[in-house]
Amino acid sequence: MGLHAILQVVFPHRCVGCGHTVAEPSGFCGPCWREAEFITGAACTGCGAPLPGEETDPAALRCDDCLTRPRPWHAGVAALVYAGTGRRFVLGLKHGDRIDLAPVAGRWLARVAGPLIRPDTVIAPVPLHRLRLLRRRYNQSALLARALAVQTGATLCPDLLERPRATPALEGADRDTRFARLDGAIRVTPRHAKHIAGRRVLIVDDVMTSGATLEAAALACHAAGSGEVSIAVLARALPGSGTGRAKATGKQPPIAHRTSGPPADARRGLAPVVPAP
């Protein structure tokens, strides 16, 4: 028996949705795969939420949420619905130290975000405030942005955006409160402003609920003189579905945790900065 086979026996591959043993790394078991709601049909061009019907006119593909509050970005996409398997996947990446999920998530993001990327596009993650980053130990959005950049070859600037002030947690907050708390909470890091002047920016986050965080990030890019801004999220929480971000004090679904700690650079959410022209 070879070393690889021995390692598979000792450390078997686990389903990224439930933790059960599977044959392939970063794969789903049968039940979790069937439950995963990948967004492949008609979807809102503002946020990626799935829409009923066969409408193909981009101007008509807007969900009620985006019609009610026009977005300060050009286009938005999402890989899957934040429910069931998708929710467990995101929570594993975000709270379960499952940084090994980022590469497969990057492939899913590349499928939906690829058409938004042009030669001058800069990919940037939604930032965490430094105190929250110390508590969480890594920025899951930075891991997703790096994985997407690897898949697409696009320029990546992991610290393009920053949060100069801490904001209260958004879990459990209503829509208006979310937007009020995030107003002006994100800005472009001063030394990077020249790198996005007139250039397209693609902002990456793990979940979109109300869009308040992404709106603050997009407005910051526009204020710094960027060109067209778009957004890409791993999962979209559907309005009124009860599948918003899990409350910190609420009961969460089972999360497949990593049994050993990730490398220090991954815990910090670091990614190589590709120099901007």
Buried (B, 14 or more C-beta within 10 A) or exposed (E): EEEEEEEBEEEEBBBBBBBBEBEEEBBBBEEBBEBBBBBEEBBBBBBBBBBEEEBEEEEEBBBEBBEEBEBBBBBBBBBBBBBBBBBBBBBBBBBBBBBBBBBBBBBBBBBBBBEBBEEBBBBBBBBBBEEBBEEBBBBBBBBBBBBBBBBBEBBBBBBBBBBEEEBEEBBEBEBEBBBEBBEEBBBBBEEBBEBBEEBBBBBBBBBBBBBBBBBBBBBBBBEBEBBBBBBBBBBBBBBEEEBBBBEEEEEEEEBBEBEEEBEEEBBBBBBEBBEBE
